[in-house]
Amino acid sequence: MTVLVWEVFHSDYTVRLTPSALVSGAGQLLQIEKQISACQFAVVCLDGLRPNVIHEWGYTRGVNKPTIVLNRDGATVDVVSILGPSAPANMSNPALVMDMHLSNLKDINRKTWYPGDPVQSVRVIWEEYGKLREEFPFLVAVKEPRLW
């Protein structure tokens, strides 16, 4: 997903991705919150329902940043990595069900992105940015990317 976001926005924005934007030797939570506070808008990718991503999404909401929310086609709840070595060997991650896993956020519109189809995914990101720009006119116009 990070390559797709970069593809859409790199010509018009300085794209900051975590953890690569973080400074070594410094606490990551404060750095991430500083990056979010300084950004023009955010892109949240729900692809494994990891606690860090949910915190970052909540922080973007808390500081009122315009946000594109993307839900990966086939997204799951990453229970296996949360349980670590104690996870049963045959355990698989359950499908992400917003009504159950994030019930207080289920009414927030999100768009699906497709890991196996970068052209369609880039188009989704660009179109969602266009909608966000209509609501927040301070965002710059971004030319539609052409992949192939």
N, CA, C and O of each residue as an XYZ file, in Angstrom:
592
protein
N       0.819     -1.194      0.000
C       0.000      0.000      0.000
C       0.862      1.257      0.000
O       0.507      2.245     -0.642
N       1.980      1.236      0.704
C       2.798      2.444      0.794
C       3.291      2.912     -0.566
O       3.366      4.114     -0.820
N       3.625      1.976     -1.439
C       4.069      2.347     -2.786
C       2.930      3.011     -3.556
O       3.159      3.959     -4.307
N       1.719      2.524     -3.375
C       0.571      3.095     -4.083
C       0.279      4.510     -3.598
O       0.011      5.398     -4.407
N       0.328      4.729     -2.293
C       0.123      6.075     -1.737
C       1.219      7.005     -2.245
O       0.940      8.130     -2.659
N       2.467      6.535     -2.213
C       3.568      7.340     -2.724
C       3.341      7.696     -4.192
O       3.571      8.837     -4.596
N       2.894      6.737     -4.985
C       2.673      6.959     -6.417
C       1.673      8.085     -6.663
O       1.857      8.893     -7.574
N       0.630      8.140     -5.865
C      -0.401      9.162     -6.053
C       0.089     10.541     -5.620
O      -0.217     11.532     -6.283
N       0.840     10.626     -4.528
C       1.089     11.926     -3.896
C       2.525     12.449     -3.964
O       2.747     13.604     -3.600
N       3.500     11.673     -4.406
C       4.893     12.093     -4.286
C       5.230     13.367     -5.056
O       6.152     14.082     -4.663
N       4.533     13.669     -6.116
C       4.846     14.879     -6.895
C       4.360     16.154     -6.219
O       4.877     17.239     -6.488
N       3.366     16.025     -5.340
C       2.736     17.212     -4.762
C       2.914     17.349     -3.252
O       2.699     18.425     -2.694
N       3.301     16.273     -2.599
C       3.451     16.270     -1.145
C       4.739     15.558     -0.758
O       5.256     14.735     -1.513
N       5.248     15.878      0.413
C       6.304     15.090      1.026
C       5.596     13.962      1.758
O       4.954     14.187      2.784
N       5.710     12.774      1.244
C       5.008     11.627      1.810
C       5.807     11.104      2.992
O       6.989     10.786      2.859
N       5.164     11.016      4.143
C       5.790     10.492      5.357
C       5.126      9.185      5.710
O       3.911      9.127      5.904
N       5.913      8.143      5.794
C       5.406      6.820      6.118
C       6.035      6.350      7.423
O       7.225      6.556      7.658
N       5.240      5.730      8.252
C       5.824      5.155      9.460
C       6.084      3.686      9.193
O       5.272      3.033      8.538
N       7.171      3.156      9.670
C       8.131      3.755     10.601
C       9.310      4.466      9.933
O      10.155      5.020     10.636
N       9.394      4.471      8.600
C      10.588      5.019      7.945
C      10.801      6.506      8.214
O      11.933      6.974      8.103
N       9.779      7.257      8.557
C       9.935      8.686      8.821
C      10.435      8.957     10.236
O      10.701     10.108     10.581
N      10.566      7.933     11.049
C      10.950      8.118     12.445
C      12.460      8.224     12.593
O      13.218      7.655     11.809
N      12.882      8.964     13.613
C      14.290      9.178     13.909
C      14.749      8.098     14.889
O      14.091      7.853     15.901
N      15.863      7.464     14.591
C      16.366      6.434     15.496
C      16.766      7.042     16.829
O      17.259      8.169     16.887
N      16.551      6.299     17.887
C      16.926      6.754     19.222
C      15.873      7.594     19.914
O      16.048      7.944     21.081
N      14.795      7.927     19.244
C      13.734      8.733     19.847
C      12.481      7.876     19.991
O      12.303      6.893     19.273
N      11.624      8.257     20.919
C      10.390      7.513     21.140
C       9.472      7.604     19.924
O       9.249      8.690     19.389
N       8.941      6.462     19.490
C       8.165      6.479     18.260
C       6.759      7.050     18.431
O       6.257      7.679     17.500
N       6.106      6.864     19.567
C       4.742      7.358     19.732
C       4.675      8.875     19.547
O       3.844      9.378     18.791
N       5.555      9.598     20.242
C       5.541     11.060     20.116
C       5.907     11.505     18.706
O       5.362     12.489     18.206
N       6.826     10.790     18.062
C       7.195     11.141     16.689
C       6.017     10.940     15.734
O       5.750     11.783     14.878
N       5.323      9.823     15.889
C       4.170      9.558     15.023
C       3.100     10.618     15.243
O       2.534     11.136     14.281
N       2.822     10.943     16.489
C       1.807     11.965     16.777
C       2.240     13.329     16.241
O       1.402     14.099     15.774
N       3.529     13.634     16.301
C       4.036     14.896     15.733
C       3.853     14.905     14.223
O       3.422     15.913     13.663
N       4.174     13.796     13.550
C       3.990     13.695     12.097
C       2.516     13.908     11.734
O       2.202     14.647     10.801
N       1.625     13.262     12.470
C       0.191     13.399     12.201
C      -0.254     14.840     12.412
O      -0.987     15.392     11.591
N       0.183     15.449     13.504
C      -0.214     16.833     13.797
C       0.251     17.805     12.721
O      -0.417     18.804     12.453
N       1.395     17.517     12.104
C       1.967     18.418     11.097
C       1.459     18.152      9.681
O       1.681     18.967      8.785
N       0.789     17.035      9.469
C       0.413     16.679      8.095
C      -0.801     17.466      7.598
O      -1.579     17.998      8.389
N      -0.946     17.530      6.277
C      -2.108     18.164      5.664
C      -3.316     17.235      5.696
O      -4.446     17.676      5.905
N      -3.066     15.950      5.487
C      -4.113     14.933      5.513
C      -3.442     13.593      5.765
O      -2.218     13.481      5.699
N      -4.245     12.577      6.054
C      -3.706     11.255      6.353
C      -4.398     10.196      5.505
O      -5.520     10.383      5.033
N      -3.703      9.088      5.327
C      -4.277      7.911      4.686
C      -4.123      6.769      5.684
O      -3.013      6.431      6.096
N      -5.255      6.181      6.062
C      -5.257      5.049      6.996
C      -5.630      3.804      6.208
O      -6.631      3.785      5.493
N      -4.811      2.763      6.346
C      -5.048      1.507      5.645
C      -5.423      0.430      6.649
O      -4.591     -0.023      7.436
N      -6.678      0.029      6.612
C      -7.133     -1.057      7.474
C      -6.861     -2.362      6.745
O      -7.635     -2.793      5.890
N      -5.744     -2.979      7.102
C      -5.384     -4.209      6.409
C      -5.141     -5.363      7.358
O      -5.052     -6.508      6.915
N      -5.032     -5.104      8.628
C      -4.803     -6.164      9.591
C      -5.359     -5.828     10.966
O      -5.178     -6.580     11.924
N      -6.032     -4.698     11.048
C      -6.601     -4.199     12.305
C      -5.603     -4.319     13.451
O      -5.897     -4.877     14.508
N      -4.424     -3.779     13.204
C      -3.391     -3.785     14.229
C      -3.624     -2.615     15.190
O      -4.054     -1.543     14.764
N      -3.345     -2.813     16.477
C      -3.596     -1.752     17.465
C      -2.896     -0.435     17.145
O      -3.462      0.630     17.392
N      -1.670     -0.481     16.597
C      -0.968      0.773     16.299
C      -1.691      1.571     15.221
O      -1.745      2.799     15.293
N      -2.242      0.895     14.231
C      -2.962      1.588     13.155
C      -4.243      2.217     13.714
O      -4.589      3.345     13.364
N      -4.932      1.491     14.573
C      -6.157      2.028     15.173
C      -5.836      3.245     16.028
O      -6.592      4.216     16.018
N      -4.730      3.213     16.768
C      -4.325      4.391     17.547
C      -4.056      5.578     16.623
O      -4.514      6.690     16.885
N      -3.312      5.337     15.542
C      -2.978      6.425     14.618
C      -4.238      6.989     13.973
O      -4.357      8.203     13.809
N      -5.173      6.131     13.607
C      -6.442      6.611     13.045
C      -7.181      7.451     14.081
O      -7.694      8.524     13.766
N      -7.234      6.963     15.309
C      -7.884      7.728     16.378
C      -7.217      9.074     16.603
O      -7.895     10.072     16.847
N      -5.898      9.110     16.524
C      -5.177     10.363     16.706
C      -5.505     11.338     15.578
O      -5.698     12.528     15.827
N      -5.571     10.840     14.329
C      -5.937     11.739     13.222
C      -7.327     12.315     13.437
O      -7.576     13.478     13.120
N      -8.231     11.507     13.973
C      -9.584     12.001     14.276
C      -9.530     13.035     15.400
O     -10.220     14.053     15.356
N      -8.699     12.758     16.406
C      -8.593     13.657     17.554
C      -8.041     15.023     17.207
O      -8.419     16.017     17.826
N      -7.146     15.091     16.220
C      -6.588     16.383     15.811
C      -7.260     16.902     14.541
O      -6.776     17.843     13.911
N      -8.375     16.280     14.174
C      -9.226     16.736     13.057
C      -8.494     16.839     11.723
O      -8.649     17.821     10.998
N      -7.703     15.829     11.404
C      -7.032     15.815     10.102
C      -7.939     15.159      9.068
O      -8.550     14.126      9.344
N      -8.030     15.747      7.887
C      -8.749     15.072      6.814
C      -8.098     13.713      6.576
O      -6.873     13.607      6.530
N      -8.907     12.687      6.428
C      -8.363     11.330      6.345
C      -9.071     10.506      5.281
O     -10.299     10.500      5.188
N      -8.273      9.814      4.486
C      -8.781      8.811      3.557
C      -8.667      7.476      4.284
O      -7.584      7.102      4.735
N      -9.779      6.759      4.400
C      -9.769      5.461      5.068
C      -9.953      4.387      4.007
O     -10.946      4.362      3.280
N      -8.964      3.500      3.942
C      -8.974      2.416      2.962
C      -9.068      1.079      3.686
O      -8.393      0.845      4.689
N      -9.900      0.230      3.168
C     -10.109     -1.108      3.724
C      -9.612     -2.114      2.687
O     -10.183     -2.221      1.602
N      -8.557     -2.847      3.017
C      -8.006     -3.815      2.064
C      -9.034     -4.891      1.745
O      -9.707     -5.403      2.640
N      -9.147     -5.226      0.483
C      -9.991     -6.337      0.075
C      -9.502     -7.588      0.798
O      -8.340     -7.973      0.664
N     -10.382     -8.217      1.557
C     -10.005     -9.404      2.320
C      -9.308     -9.094      3.634
O      -8.611     -9.954      4.172
N      -9.478     -7.880      4.170
C      -8.810     -7.494      5.419
C      -9.201     -8.427      6.560
O     -10.322     -8.931      6.629
N      -8.243     -8.635      7.444
C      -8.448     -9.498      8.600
C      -8.091     -8.748      9.878
O      -7.587     -7.626      9.837
N      -8.359     -9.381     11.002
C      -7.895     -8.895     12.297
C      -6.646     -9.710     12.613
O      -6.717    -10.937     12.695
N      -5.525     -9.061     12.787
C      -4.243     -9.737     12.922
C      -4.059    -10.330     14.327
O      -3.168     -9.925     15.074
N      -4.903    -11.275     14.660
C      -4.873    -11.929     15.967
C      -3.611    -12.763     16.132
O      -3.034    -12.795     17.220
N      -3.177    -13.429     15.087
C      -2.019    -14.321     15.164
C      -0.780    -13.563     15.646
O      -0.066    -14.054     16.520
N      -0.511    -12.378     15.093
C       0.682    -11.645     15.533
C       0.505    -11.063     16.927
O       1.485    -10.900     17.655
N      -0.726    -10.746     17.311
C      -0.956    -10.251     18.672
C      -0.675    -11.357     19.684
O      -0.080    -11.104     20.732
N      -1.097    -12.570     19.379
C      -0.862    -13.698     20.282
C       0.578    -14.194     20.238
O       1.066    -14.802     21.191
N       1.256    -13.926     19.114
C       2.655    -14.322     18.993
C       2.839    -15.819     19.113
O       2.063    -16.592     18.552
N       3.870    -16.234     19.849
C       4.176    -17.664     19.947
C       3.068    -18.498     20.598
O       3.021    -19.714     20.417
N       2.186    -17.854     21.345
C       1.108    -18.615     21.993
C      -0.059    -18.904     21.049
O      -0.990    -19.614     21.430
N      -0.028    -18.375     19.838
C      -1.101    -18.643     18.873
C      -1.034    -20.098     18.433
O       0.048    -20.608     18.142
N      -2.180    -20.770     18.383
C      -2.179    -22.148     17.877
C      -1.632    -22.207     16.448
O      -1.858    -21.295     15.652
N      -0.919    -23.275     16.134
C      -0.264    -23.404     14.832
C      -1.246    -23.339     13.674
O      -0.895    -22.849     12.600
N      -2.451    -23.816     13.864
C      -3.438    -23.833     12.777
C      -4.383    -22.636     12.801
O      -5.370    -22.613     12.066
N      -4.097    -21.656     13.624
C      -4.980    -20.492     13.751
C      -4.816    -19.565     12.551
O      -3.697    -19.288     12.119
N      -5.930    -19.091     12.019
C      -5.876    -18.084     10.959
C      -6.602    -16.839     11.442
O      -7.486    -16.902     12.297
N      -6.210    -15.720     10.879
C      -6.826    -14.449     11.274
C      -8.253    -14.366     10.753
O      -8.511    -14.706      9.598
N      -9.200    -13.910     11.606
C     -10.582    -13.774     11.143
C     -10.749    -12.547     10.249
O      -9.979    -11.591     10.335
N     -11.750    -12.592      9.406
C     -12.061    -11.457      8.532
C     -12.449    -10.243      9.373
O     -13.098    -10.375     10.411
N     -12.043     -9.062      8.914
C     -12.422     -7.818      9.575
C     -13.898     -7.555      9.317
O     -14.334     -7.485      8.168
N     -14.666     -7.409     10.394
C     -16.092     -7.100     10.313
C     -16.300     -5.819     11.114
O     -16.300     -5.841     12.345
N     -16.476     -4.706     10.413
C     -16.567     -3.408     11.088
C     -17.651     -3.380     12.155
O     -17.430     -2.821     13.230
N     -18.825     -3.970     11.890
C     -19.911     -3.956     12.870
C     -19.500     -4.604     14.187
O     -20.016     -4.245     15.246
N     -18.587     -5.543     14.125
C     -18.168     -6.258     15.315
C     -16.847     -5.707     15.883
O     -16.743     -5.475     17.088
N     -15.865     -5.503     15.041
C     -14.523     -5.162     15.516
C     -14.319     -3.675     15.780
O     -13.513     -3.309     16.636
N     -15.016     -2.835     15.081
C     -14.924     -1.384     15.284
C     -16.327     -0.786     15.227
O     -16.596      0.106     14.422
N     -17.205     -1.274     16.071
C     -18.628     -0.931     15.953
C     -18.913      0.560     16.064
O     -19.853      1.047     15.434
N     -18.130      1.301     16.847
C     -18.404      2.733     16.957
C     -17.890      3.521     15.757
O     -18.139      4.723     15.661
N     -17.175      2.865     14.839
C     -16.671      3.525     13.632
C     -17.266      2.935     12.362
O     -16.858      3.295     11.258
N     -18.230      2.030     12.512
C     -18.751      1.305     11.345
C     -19.448      2.210     10.330
O     -19.550      1.856      9.155
N     -19.925      3.369     10.769
C     -20.628      4.255      9.841
C     -19.684      5.173      9.063
O     -20.136      5.930      8.204
N     -18.389      5.117      9.347
C     -17.431      5.962      8.638
C     -17.164      5.344      7.270
O     -16.796      4.175      7.156
N     -17.356      6.152      6.250
C     -17.156      5.655      4.884
C     -15.694      5.299      4.663
O     -14.791      6.014      5.096
N     -15.483      4.202      3.995
C     -14.148      3.765      3.630
C     -14.238      3.107      2.261
O     -15.293      2.620      1.855
N     -13.137      3.103      1.577
C     -13.091      2.502      0.249
C     -12.174      1.293      0.283
O     -11.232      1.228      1.073
N     -12.463      0.351     -0.579
C     -11.662     -0.859     -0.670
C     -10.501     -0.645     -1.626
O     -10.664     -0.056     -2.694
N      -9.325     -1.128     -1.234
C      -8.183     -1.177     -2.136
C      -7.830     -2.642     -2.351
O      -8.122     -3.507     -1.526
N      -7.201     -2.883     -3.474
C      -7.000     -4.244     -3.949
C      -5.510     -4.534     -4.118
O      -4.895     -4.055     -5.071
N      -4.915     -5.320     -3.197
C      -3.472     -5.591     -3.277
C      -3.041     -6.209     -4.611
O      -1.924     -5.965     -5.066
N      -3.895     -6.991     -5.230
C      -3.538     -7.635     -6.493
C      -3.774     -6.783     -7.716
O      -3.496     -7.218     -8.834
N      -4.284     -5.570     -7.529
C      -4.592     -4.711     -8.676
C      -4.123     -3.283     -8.382
O      -4.921     -2.447     -7.960
N      -2.836     -2.998     -8.602
C      -2.317     -1.664     -8.288
C      -2.981     -0.544     -9.089
O      -3.154      0.557     -8.565
N      -3.351     -0.794    -10.326
C      -3.981      0.252    -11.138
C      -5.314      0.659    -10.510
O      -5.582      1.848    -10.340
N      -6.141     -0.313    -10.169
C      -7.432     -0.013     -9.543
C      -7.231      0.649     -8.179
O      -7.964      1.572     -7.826
N      -6.253      0.188     -7.417
C      -6.004      0.753     -6.093
C      -5.552      2.202     -6.172
O      -6.017      3.036     -5.395
N      -4.647      2.516     -7.107
C      -4.197      3.905     -7.278
C      -5.379      4.782     -7.677
O      -5.500      5.912     -7.203
N      -6.239      4.277     -8.533
C      -7.413      5.039     -8.943
C      -8.321      5.320     -7.737
O      -8.828      6.432     -7.589
N      -8.524      4.322     -6.884
C      -9.352      4.499     -5.674
C      -8.756      5.590     -4.787
O      -9.472      6.482     -4.334
N      -7.456      5.521     -4.541
C      -6.798      6.518     -3.682
C      -6.947      7.914     -4.274
O      -7.291      8.857     -3.562
N      -6.690      8.051     -5.574
C      -6.774      9.360     -6.225
C      -8.206      9.901     -6.200
O      -8.414     11.084     -5.929
N      -9.188      9.049     -6.480
C     -10.587      9.485     -6.464
C     -11.023      9.902     -5.059
O     -11.730     10.897     -4.897
N     -10.605      9.148     -4.054
C     -10.955      9.506     -2.676
C     -10.299     10.823     -2.273
O     -10.900     11.616     -1.548
N      -9.084     11.061     -2.731
C      -8.432     12.334     -2.461
C      -9.216     13.476     -3.100
O      -9.370     14.537     -2.493
N      -9.708     13.270     -4.310
C     -10.519     14.299     -4.967
C     -11.749     14.653     -4.151
O     -12.104     15.826     -4.040
N     -12.397     13.656     -3.583
C     -13.571     13.908     -2.720
C     -13.161     14.660     -1.466
O     -13.860     15.571     -1.022
N     -12.020     14.274     -0.894
C     -11.525     14.945      0.304
C     -11.210     16.404     -0.004
O     -11.475     17.287      0.811
N     -10.649     16.649     -1.169
C     -10.288     18.011     -1.582
C     -11.510     18.908     -1.748
O     -11.444     20.109     -1.488
N     -12.632     18.318     -2.186
C     -13.869     19.103     -2.289
C     -14.296     19.618     -0.920
O     -14.808     20.731     -0.797
N     -14.084     18.809      0.096
C     -14.465     19.199      1.458
C     -13.416     20.094      2.118
O     -13.748     20.918      2.970
N     -12.158     19.930      1.727
C     -11.046     20.688      2.311
C     -10.257     21.349      1.182
O      -9.240     20.810      0.745
N     -10.714     22.514      0.702
C     -10.108     23.136     -0.479
C      -8.661     23.588     -0.300
O      -8.017     23.951     -1.284
N      -8.130     23.579      0.912
C      -6.721     23.941      1.096
C      -5.788     22.846      0.581
O      -4.593     23.092      0.416
N      -6.301     21.654      0.326
C      -5.482     20.583     -0.227
C      -5.179     20.893     -1.693
O      -6.033     21.415     -2.410
N      -3.980     20.575     -2.128
C      -3.568     20.911     -3.490
C      -4.156     19.930     -4.501
O      -4.471     18.786     -4.175
N      -4.294     20.404     -5.726
C      -4.761     19.530     -6.803
C      -3.648     18.534     -7.133
O      -2.480     18.903     -7.249
N      -4.033     17.278     -7.281
C      -3.085     16.224     -7.605
C      -3.477     15.641     -8.955
O      -4.614     15.217     -9.159
N      -2.519     15.627     -9.868
C      -2.765     15.086    -11.196
C      -3.013     13.577    -11.106
O      -2.366     12.872    -10.331
N      -3.952     13.105    -11.906
C      -4.255     11.671    -11.904
C      -3.047     10.878    -12.372
O      -2.534     11.110    -13.467
N      -2.588      9.935    -11.542
C      -1.439      9.132    -11.962
C      -1.813      8.123    -13.038
O      -2.925      7.594    -13.040
N      -0.914      7.863    -13.925
C      -1.096      6.867    -14.990
C      -0.002      5.811    -14.801
O       1.177      6.086    -15.020
N      -0.400      4.613    -14.398
C       0.592      3.575    -14.121
C       1.054      2.855    -15.373
O       2.256      2.690    -15.583
N       0.104      2.418    -16.220
C       0.499      1.664    -17.403
C      -0.294      2.084    -18.596
O      -0.094      1.552    -19.688
